[in-house]
Amino acid sequence: MTNRYRPNEPTSPVPLELLALLLRSPDERVAETVRELPPLQRATLAAYCIGRTHMRRIALVIAAECSEHALWEAAGKVGLALHEQCRDQVAFDREPGLSSRRKVSLAKVA
């Protein structure tokens, strides 16, 4: 019998117990824990986490511990974008509608 009812979700690259621990841990503990993983598994975990909104913070912490090459190998262009984003979080955390340019005023100067 085929398992045609299996969810269309990718499986976690690490045991669920470890994933649960990472979700409950502060950033420093997440970085310390993932340093023990092989580089490709670490990059795959970062790509897995970035696909879930509630794991975005963890994904960026993990990606900061990965090389650009490992992220590319694990996730292609998404991995490269993740690498860039974890290096410059301030630019990516800005709200989409906000701009650093001054607002234009239509008031006339008397």
N, C-alpha and C positions, 0 to 999 in steps of 0.2 A: 504494500500500500504506500503510495506517495504521500508526502507531507505537504499537500497543496494548501493547507490552511495556516501554514507558518506565516507569521507576520512579515511584512516587508521592511522591517527594521534591521539595520546592520547589527551584528553582535559586538559586544564590547571587547576590545583587544586585551583587556585585563579582567581578572575575576571580579565579580560584582561586589564582593566584600571590600576589595581595594578601592573600587569606584565609590562606594558608600563612605569609606574613610576619607577619601579626597574631598568629597562634598562637604563633610563636616569640619575639615581642617582649615586653619589659616593659611595664607599664601606661602609663608616661609616653610611650613610643614609639607605643603604640596610639592614645592620645589625640592625639598630634601628627599622626599619619598620617591619622586620620579627619577631622580638622578641615578638610582639603583637599577632602573630598567635599561635594556639595550636601546641604542639610539633610534632604530627603526620602530620599535614598539612604542617608544615615547612619542615619536612624531605621529604615529598612527592614532595614539590616544588623544593627542592634541586635536587632530582632525576630527575624530569621533566626537569630542566634547564641543567643538565650535559649532557643530550641527545642531546643538541643543541650546536653546536660549538660556536656560537656567544654569548651564555649565560654561558660559562664555568666560567668566572670570578665571575659572580653572584652566580652560583652554589656553588663555593668554599666558598664564604662569608656566604651564607646561611647555608651550611653544618657545618661551624665552630660554628654556633649558635645551633646546634643539638647535642643530645646525640647519642652515638654509638647505643644504643638500638633502638631509634626512627628511625635512618637511616636503621638499619637492618630490622625493621618491615615494613618500607615503600618500600625498594628496595632490600632486601636480600643481596647477595654478592656484588652487585653493591654499595649498601649503605655502606657496610664495607670498600670497596675500596675508596669510596668517603670520608669517615671519616678519613682514613689514609692519603689520599692525601691532605685534607685541613689542616691537622696537620703538614705535612712536604712538603710544596709547593716547596721549593727549589729543592728537589730531583726530583720532578715530572716535574718541569719547564725546566730542563736541556734538551738540544737537544738530540735526541736518539743516534746519532753517536758520541757524545762527551764523552770522558772518562777522569777520573782524573789521570789515570796512565801515567807515562812518556813514550814517544815514543822510540821505539827501533831503534838504528842506526846500519847500517851494515858496517859503515866505520871502517877500521882497525886503531888501535892505533899504531903509529910508535915508 
